[in-house]
Every structure is written in structure tokens, then in C-alpha cells.
Amino acid sequence: FYFDETTKILYYHSKTAPPADATVEALGHLKTIISIEGTQQAPVKGVSVLGLGLRDAALSYLDAHSMPSGGDWGLGRIAALFVKGTEETTVDSCTFEKLDGNAVLLNKYNRGATIQNSNFHEIGDNMIAQLGETEGVPEAFGMGWDGTKGDQPRGTRILNNFAYRCGLFEKQSSFYFQAKSCQNVIKNNIFFHGPRAGMNFNVRFAC
């Protein structure tokens, strides 16, 4: 494959010409299929994931989990689509199916992301999760009462998604999970057949 940095187009080259209606599939034992990573100081800006199908990511429920708050919930910082340190990321008209871990995770600094018009089903863990970091408890990474550094997902839009059957392997899971994140809009989503709450707001984090 070749990624043209000027046009932002990913090209795939085959030794033989595939049929016009061919389906391109990438197989493997990956837990993360797409990773978009920057920092608050140097964010990745304006990435769009449009019309893709992601499936068959590997199990991750035995991997290390973090403690989003002082409660009993645990969340692994891993997903088939992992997003960290970004601005204006868009996920639109995608299908997430048969993923054995989290489907989408926004971790730490993210601003103005949109996840919309997508289908989620047969997901082992959470479908969409947002996890920010705070300070104040040196003994526990990413925890505490101080969120002034802004290392959290803020202003995310979760719109018009259709989802069913999550938590196939990890029962502590939801269609949407939010911890240390704020100013988000969750609207016009349909979810059913989950192991517990469809949406879980783990902390009362206010910006």
C-alpha cells in the first residue's frame, strides 16, 4: 500500500487486477485496527473515517484496565478504533461488528469528535467509550479532582447510530460509556440487547 500525504489517499496495489466489485479485507489478530494518535500540544486534526467496516478484532478483556473513577468500573485503554490527541475527528457511516474488545475509544485529549450514522453489533466490550485523565492522586494514574489541564474528550457528538448486542465477553460494558469527559451530545441513537445500562456516565465531570 502507499499513503499519499498530499492528497491524503491510501492506495492499495495488487499484482493482478482485482474485479471491479472486489472486497478488500485485512485479516490478523489485531486488537486495534485503526489508531489515530497525537497529543494536546500537537493534535492530529481533521481525520475522517468514512464508510469502513471493522470486524474481528482480538479479545482484550484480560489486558490491563484503568480505573475511571473511585467506583467499581474498569476500562481498558484499547479499542478497534483508538483515538487520542485529536481535533475534529469524524467517524461516519461505518460498521463495527464482531469485535471482541471495545469498538471505539476516545482517550485523553480530544475536541469536537463526531461519531454518527454507524452500525454496531456483536461487540465484546463497550461500543463507544470516552475516558479522560485528571490529576491529584499520584498513586493512581489519571485520577484526581484536578481536570484543569484539559486532557479529556470534550464536545463529542454521538448521533444517529444503530447498535445492539454488546458485552459478549465483558459484562461491565455499555453502548456508550463516559468518564472524565464533558460537553458532549448524545442524540437519536438506538441501542438494545446489552448486559446492563445502555449509557453509563461514570463521573460527574464538569468543565
Phi, psi and chi 1 to 4 in degrees:
 res  aa     phi    psi   chi1   chi2   chi3   chi4
   1 PHE       -  162.4   64.7   89.5      -      -
   2 TYR  -142.6  130.8  168.6   71.0      -      -
   3 PHE  -105.6  116.9  178.5   65.5      -      -
   4 ASP   -85.2  108.2 -171.4  -37.7      -      -
   5 GLU   -68.3  -24.1  -66.6 -173.1   -1.8      -
   6 THR   -75.8  -49.3  -58.3      -      -      -
   7 THR   -90.1  -11.7   61.8      -      -      -
   8 LYS    63.0   34.9  -50.5  -61.3 -177.5 -175.6
   9 ILE  -111.2  133.5  -64.5  175.3      -      -
  10 LEU   -96.0  120.7  178.6   66.9      -      -
  11 TYR  -104.0  140.8  -65.8   92.1      -      -
  12 TYR  -116.8  130.2  170.5   74.8      -      -
  13 HIS  -112.8  130.6  174.1   73.2      -      -
  14 SER  -116.5  145.8  174.8      -      -      -
  15 LYS   -67.1  -28.2  -68.8 -177.3  179.7  179.0
  16 THR  -119.4  146.9   58.4      -      -      -
  17 ALA   -70.3  118.9      -      -      -      -
  18 PRO   -75.1  157.4   28.0  -33.2      -      -
  19 PRO   -60.1  156.7  -18.2   28.5      -      -
  20 ALA   -61.9  -28.8      -      -      -      -
  21 ASP  -100.4   21.4   60.1  -10.6      -      -
  22 ALA   -68.1  149.5      -      -      -      -
  23 THR  -107.7  127.5  -61.2      -      -      -
  24 VAL   -95.7  123.8  178.1      -      -      -
  25 GLU  -126.1  139.9  -63.1 -178.4   -4.2      -
  26 ALA  -110.0  120.0      -      -      -      -
  27 LEU  -109.2  151.5  -57.2  176.6      -      -
  28 GLY   169.4 -169.0      -      -      -      -
  29 HIS  -115.6   40.9  -60.4  -74.3      -      -
  30 LEU   -80.5  142.9  -60.9  174.8      -      -
  31 LYS   -90.1  -30.3  -62.7  175.5 -177.6  178.5
  32 THR  -117.8  121.2  -62.5      -      -      -
  33 ILE   -91.2  -42.8  -61.8  172.6      -      -
  34 ILE  -127.9  128.5  -61.7  175.4      -      -
  35 SER  -124.6  122.6 -179.4      -      -      -
  36 ILE  -115.6  107.7  -53.1  167.7      -      -
  37 GLU  -132.4  128.2  -66.3 -168.5   51.9      -
  38 GLY  -138.9 -156.0      -      -      -      -
  39 THR  -134.8  169.4   64.5      -      -      -
  40 GLN   -63.0  -34.6 -175.7  172.1   -9.5      -
  41 GLN   -76.9  -31.5  -65.7   72.2   29.9      -
  42 ALA  -136.4   74.2      -      -      -      -
  43 PRO   -74.3  151.9   26.9  -33.9      -      -
  44 VAL   -81.6  127.6  177.7      -      -      -
  45 LYS  -117.9  137.9  -61.7 -178.0  180.0 -178.7
  46 GLY    70.7   29.2      -      -      -      -
  47 VAL   -81.4  134.7  172.5      -      -      -
  48 SER  -119.6  130.4  -65.0      -      -      -
  49 VAL  -111.6  106.3 -178.8      -      -      -
  50 LEU  -122.2  123.1  -52.4  175.6      -      -
  51 GLY    66.1   25.0      -      -      -      -
  52 LEU   -94.3  155.2  -67.1 -177.5      -      -
  53 GLY  -111.4  123.8      -      -      -      -
  54 LEU  -116.2  129.5  -80.0   71.7      -      -
  55 ARG  -154.3  162.5   59.6  172.7  -68.4  166.9
  56 ASP    67.7   29.4  -60.4  -37.1      -      -
  57 ALA   -69.3  153.4      -      -      -      -
  58 ALA   -78.9  165.2      -      -      -      -
  59 LEU   -61.0  144.0  -70.4  164.4      -      -
  60 SER  -137.2    5.7   61.4      -      -      -
  61 TYR   -70.3  -14.5   65.1   85.0      -      -
  62 LEU   -95.2   -0.5  -66.6  178.7      -      -
  63 ASP   -74.6  168.7  -72.2   21.7      -      -
  64 ALA   -60.1  137.7      -      -      -      -
  65 HIS  -116.1  150.0  -79.3   48.6      -      -
  66 SER  -101.9  166.4   60.5      -      -      -
  67 MET  -105.3  103.7 -172.7  167.1   54.3      -
  68 PRO   -62.3  -29.4  -23.1   34.7      -      -
  69 SER  -154.2 -165.1   73.6      -      -      -
  70 GLY   -79.3    4.4      -      -      -      -
  71 GLY   -84.1 -160.2      -      -      -      -
  72 ASP   -99.7    4.2   65.9  -14.1      -      -
  73 TRP   -81.4  141.9 -165.1  -79.7      -      -
  74 GLY  -123.2  147.4      -      -      -      -
  75 LEU  -142.5  127.2  179.6   67.3      -      -
  76 GLY   -79.2  135.8      -      -      -      -
  77 ARG   -84.1   63.9  -72.3 -172.8  179.6   86.8
  78 ILE  -156.7  144.6 -169.7  168.2      -      -
  79 ALA  -162.5  162.9      -      -      -      -
  80 ALA   -60.6  -39.4      -      -      -      -
  81 LEU  -117.8  107.4  173.6   55.7      -      -
  82 PHE  -108.3  126.8 -178.8   78.7      -      -
  83 VAL  -128.6  122.6 -176.7      -      -      -
  84 LYS  -148.0  133.6  179.6  172.6   73.0  173.3
  85 GLY    71.0   52.1      -      -      -      -
  86 THR  -132.6  164.1   74.8      -      -      -
  87 GLU  -135.1  133.7  -64.5  178.2   -0.2      -
  88 GLU    58.1   44.3  -56.8  -58.9  -32.3      -
  89 THR   -77.6  138.4  -62.4      -      -      -
  90 THR  -124.4  129.3  -61.4      -      -      -
  91 VAL  -119.1  115.3  178.8      -      -      -
  92 ASP  -138.1  132.1 -166.2  -12.9      -      -
  93 SER    57.8   42.6  -56.9      -      -      -
  94 CYS  -106.1  161.1  -68.2      -      -      -
  95 THR  -120.9  124.3  -61.5      -      -      -
  96 PHE  -114.5  113.9  -60.2   85.0      -      -
  97 GLU  -143.9  146.2   60.6  179.5  -34.4      -
  98 LYS    53.2   44.3  -62.5 -178.0  178.9  177.9
  99 LEU  -100.0  126.4  -58.6  166.6      -      -
 100 ASP   -82.7  -11.9  -70.1  -14.5      -      -
 101 GLY  -115.2 -148.7      -      -      -      -
 102 ASN   -68.1  146.3  -63.9  -51.1      -      -
 103 ALA   -82.5  -57.8      -      -      -      -
 104 VAL  -130.1  131.3  179.9      -      -      -
 105 LEU  -132.2  124.2  174.1   62.2      -      -
 106 LEU  -101.0  116.6  -84.2   62.4      -      -
 107 ASN  -119.5  139.2 -176.1 -139.7      -      -
 108 LYS    60.1 -138.8  -59.2 -175.7   72.9  171.9
 109 TYR   -69.8  118.5  177.3   83.5      -      -
 110 ASN  -148.6  139.7  -73.5  -81.1      -      -
 111 ARG  -133.3  130.5  -65.3  -68.5 -174.4  -86.9
 112 GLY    66.1   32.7      -      -      -      -
 113 ALA   -76.8  153.3      -      -      -      -
 114 THR  -131.5  129.1  -60.3      -      -      -
 115 ILE  -124.7  111.8  -57.0  169.6      -      -
 116 GLN  -148.5  158.6   63.8 -176.2    7.4      -
 117 ASN    54.9   32.2  -54.2  -37.9      -      -
 118 SER  -117.3  158.9  -66.3      -      -      -
 119 ASN  -111.1  136.7  -65.9  -34.3      -      -
 120 PHE  -129.6  129.6  -62.6   79.8      -      -
 121 HIS  -161.0  153.6   62.5   90.7      -      -
 122 GLU    56.9   57.8  -43.1  -57.6  -37.6      -
 123 ILE  -108.1  131.9  -54.0  -60.6      -      -
 124 GLY   -69.9  -30.2      -      -      -      -
 125 ASP  -128.7 -137.7 -155.0  -26.3      -      -
 126 ASN   -73.2  153.2  -63.2  -77.0      -      -
 127 MET   -87.0  -51.9  -68.4  177.6  165.9      -
 128 ILE  -131.8  127.8  -58.6  171.4      -      -
 129 ALA  -136.2  146.1      -      -      -      -
 130 GLN  -128.4  129.7  -60.8 -158.6   97.1      -
 131 LEU  -137.8  113.4  174.5   60.5      -      -
 132 GLY   -95.0  176.4      -      -      -      -
 133 GLU  -123.1  142.6  -51.7  -66.5   -7.5      -
 134 THR  -129.2 -178.5   53.1      -      -      -
 135 GLU  -133.2  167.0  -63.9 -179.5  -51.9      -
 136 GLY   128.9  -18.2      -      -      -      -
 137 VAL  -123.6   91.6 -178.1      -      -      -
 138 PRO   -58.3  -27.9  -22.4   32.9      -      -
 139 GLU   -75.4  -15.0  -61.5   80.2   10.2      -
 140 ALA  -127.1  111.2      -      -      -      -
 141 PHE   -59.0  131.4  172.6   76.1      -      -
 142 GLY    75.9   11.6      -      -      -      -
 143 MET  -119.5  158.0  -69.7 -168.8   62.3      -
 144 GLY   137.5 -179.5      -      -      -      -
 145 TRP   -90.5   -6.9   51.8   85.4      -      -
 146 ASP  -102.9  106.4 -174.7   -2.5      -      -
 147 GLY  -110.9   20.1      -      -      -      -
 148 THR   -70.8  -18.2   56.0      -      -      -
 149 LYS   -73.8  -10.9  -74.0 -168.5  174.8  179.5
 150 GLY    74.7   25.0      -      -      -      -
 151 ASP   -88.8   55.8 -144.3    9.9      -      -
 152 GLN  -139.2  156.5  -55.7   90.5   23.6      -
 153 PRO   -70.9  129.1  -16.8   30.9      -      -
 154 ARG  -137.9  143.8  -58.1 -174.0 -177.4 -172.5
 155 GLY    70.5   30.2      -      -      -      -
 156 THR   -80.8  144.0  -56.6      -      -      -
 157 ARG  -115.4  119.6  -63.6  172.0  -66.1  -86.1
 158 ILE  -112.5  103.1  -47.4  -70.6      -      -
 159 LEU  -131.7  133.7  -50.3  172.0      -      -
 160 ASN    58.3   39.7  -51.3  -42.6      -      -
 161 ASN   -99.3  151.4  -61.2  -69.5      -      -
 162 PHE  -119.1  124.2 -178.2   75.9      -      -
 163 ALA  -146.0  143.4      -      -      -      -
 164 TYR  -157.6  152.9   60.4   93.3      -      -
 165 ARG    61.5   79.2  -73.5 -177.3   56.2   81.3
 166 CYS  -114.6  174.1   73.4      -      -      -
 167 GLY    70.2   32.3      -      -      -      -
 168 LEU   -66.2  -29.7  -60.0 -176.5      -      -
 169 PHE  -117.8  -37.0  -60.6  108.4      -      -
 170 GLU  -113.5  110.4 -174.0  156.3   -8.0      -
 171 LYS   -74.5  -19.3  -58.7  -51.7  176.8 -172.5
 172 GLN   -83.6   73.0 -160.5  175.2   46.3      -
 173 SER  -153.1  163.1   55.7      -      -      -
 174 SER  -148.5  169.9  -59.8      -      -      -
 175 PHE   -62.6  -44.5  159.8   65.5      -      -
 176 TYR  -135.3  125.8  176.6   73.3      -      -
 177 PHE  -123.2  134.1  173.3   78.1      -      -
 178 GLN  -133.7  128.8  172.3  177.9  -50.5      -
 179 ALA  -142.1  127.8      -      -      -      -
 180 LYS    51.4   56.9  -71.4  174.5  -75.9 -168.5
 181 SER  -149.8  152.5  175.5      -      -      -
 182 CYS  -156.0  172.6   62.5      -      -      -
 183 GLN    61.0   33.9  -60.0  171.1  -34.0      -
 184 ASN  -100.0  157.3  -53.5  -51.1      -      -
 185 VAL  -120.8  121.8  175.4      -      -      -
 186 ILE  -119.2  110.7  -56.4   97.8      -      -
 187 LYS  -145.4  138.6 -174.9  176.8 -179.4 -179.4
 188 ASN    59.2   39.5  -66.9  -21.0      -      -
 189 ASN  -102.8  147.4  -59.4  -77.7      -      -
 190 ILE  -117.6  128.1  -64.8  174.3      -      -
 191 PHE  -141.8  140.0  166.9   71.9      -      -
 192 PHE  -154.6  168.0   54.7   93.2      -      -
 193 HIS    61.6   61.5  -74.7  177.8      -      -
 194 GLY  -120.3  167.1      -      -      -      -
 195 PRO   -79.5  -17.3   30.6  -35.5      -      -
 196 ARG  -158.8 -143.1   51.3 -173.0  -60.1  169.7
 197 ALA   -57.4  138.3      -      -      -      -
 198 GLY   -67.2  -36.6      -      -      -      -
 199 MET  -129.2  136.4  -66.0 -168.1  -67.0      -
 200 ASN  -129.5  115.1 -168.1  -45.9      -      -
 201 PHE  -101.3  106.6  -63.3   85.0      -      -
 202 ASN   -81.8  -23.5 -156.8   59.0      -      -
 203 VAL  -142.1  158.0  -69.2      -      -      -
 204 ARG   -94.8   61.1  -65.8  171.8   62.1 -172.6
 205 PHE   -77.6  124.9 -177.0   80.1      -      -
 206 ALA  -122.7  135.0      -      -      -      -
 207 CYS   -82.7      -  -57.7      -      -      -
